[in-house]
């Protein structure tokens, strides 16, 4: 049952994303890697090697529109920071979305930051959870 009369808003409701208006054009998704769990297991050489380095995935149409190629060194950025990645062009990624797989230890990152530099420290309105999935970024070739 969806109705919860004990809540100030007894039915689920849509809240618009915080990153709207003049926000950068791409939604940033931080997904776990198949060969790690967020920042866990970065010390394992064999798993780290299978992750292919710190990369960000982008839709082929979006990459072509920006003149970006698979393997390019790129930076994803927003008002919170800038992070260097290797670009992987993938048709599995929807247009308008960038996907960063896993969280890398800084000693293994290509720059001085990992994807967490792009995510807000803001907490959700109910429950105080993370807002990792309400982030917008732009991307450029390094």
C-alpha positions in Angstrom: 0.0 0.0 0.0 1.4 3.4 -1.0 -0.7 5.5 1.4 1.0 6.3 4.7 -1.2 8.7 6.7 1.5 9.1 9.3 3.7 11.1 6.9 3.4 14.8 6.1 2.9 13.8 2.5 0.9 10.6 2.7 1.5 9.6 -1.0 4.7 9.4 -2.9 5.5 12.5 -4.9 8.0 13.7 -7.4 10.6 16.2 -6.3 12.5 17.9 -9.1 16.3 17.4 -9.2 18.4 20.0 -7.4 20.7 20.3 -10.4 18.4 22.1 -12.8 18.3 25.4 -14.7 21.8 26.4 -15.5 23.2 23.0 -14.5 25.7 21.2 -16.7 24.1 19.0 -19.5 24.9 15.5 -18.4 23.5 13.4 -15.5 26.3 11.6 -13.7 25.6 8.1 -12.6 28.1 6.4 -10.2 27.7 2.7 -10.7 29.6 -0.1 -9.1 32.2 -1.9 -11.2 31.9 -5.6 -11.9 35.5 -6.0 -10.5 35.1 -4.1 -7.3 32.6 -2.7 -4.9 32.8 1.1 -4.9 36.3 1.7 -3.4 36.6 -1.9 -2.0 39.2 -4.2 -3.5 41.3 -1.5 -5.2 44.3 -3.1 -3.5 43.8 -6.3 -5.5 46.1 -6.0 -8.6 44.2 -8.6 -10.6 40.8 -6.9 -10.0 42.2 -3.4 -10.6 43.7 -4.6 -13.9 40.3 -6.0 -15.1 38.6 -2.6 -14.4 40.7 -1.0 -17.2 41.5 2.1 -15.2 39.4 5.0 -14.1 37.0 5.6 -17.0 33.8 7.3 -17.7 31.2 5.9 -20.2 29.4 8.1 -22.7 26.8 7.5 -25.4 28.2 7.4 -29.0 26.0 10.2 -30.2 27.0 12.5 -27.4 30.7 11.7 -27.9 30.5 12.4 -31.6 28.7 15.7 -31.0 31.6 16.8 -28.9 34.4 15.4 -31.1 35.3 12.8 -28.4 36.7 9.4 -29.2 36.9 6.1 -27.3 40.1 6.2 -25.2 40.4 10.0 -25.1 41.7 11.6 -21.9 38.7 13.7 -20.6 37.7 15.7 -17.6 34.2 15.6 -16.1 33.5 18.8 -14.1 30.9 20.8 -12.3 30.9 23.5 -9.6 32.2 21.0 -7.1 35.3 20.0 -8.9 37.0 18.4 -11.9 38.1 14.7 -12.4 40.2 13.1 -15.1 39.0 9.9 -16.8 39.7 7.8 -19.8 36.6 7.9 -22.1 34.8 4.7 -23.1 32.1 5.2 -25.7 29.3 2.8 -25.1 25.9 2.3 -26.8 24.7 1.0 -23.4 24.7 4.5 -22.0 21.6 6.7 -22.7 22.1 10.0 -24.3 22.5 12.8 -21.7 24.1 10.5 -19.2 27.7 9.8 -18.1 28.5 6.7 -16.1 31.6 6.4 -13.8 32.1 2.8 -12.7 33.5 2.4 -9.2 35.3 4.7 -6.9 39.1 4.6 -7.2 41.7 5.2 -4.6 43.5 8.4 -5.3 46.8 6.6 -5.7 45.3 4.8 -8.8 43.5 7.8 -10.2 44.8 9.5 -13.3 44.6 12.9 -11.6 44.3 14.1 -8.1 40.7 13.3 -7.6 38.1 10.5 -7.9 34.5 10.7 -8.9 33.4 11.6 -5.3 34.8 15.1 -6.0 31.8 15.6 -8.4 29.1 14.5 -6.0 27.2 16.6 -3.5 27.5 16.2 0.3 23.8 17.2 0.5 21.6 14.6 2.2 18.1 13.6 1.2 15.1 15.4 2.7 13.8 12.2 4.3 16.1 9.8 6.1 19.4 11.7 5.6 20.6 9.4 2.7 23.1 10.2 0.0 22.2 12.2 -3.1 24.7 10.5 -5.4 22.1 10.3 -8.1 21.3 13.9 -8.4 24.5 15.2 -10.0 25.1 17.1 -13.2 28.4 17.4 -15.0 30.0 18.5 -18.3 32.9 16.9 -20.1 35.8 18.1 -22.2 38.9 16.6 -23.8 42.1 17.1 -22.0 
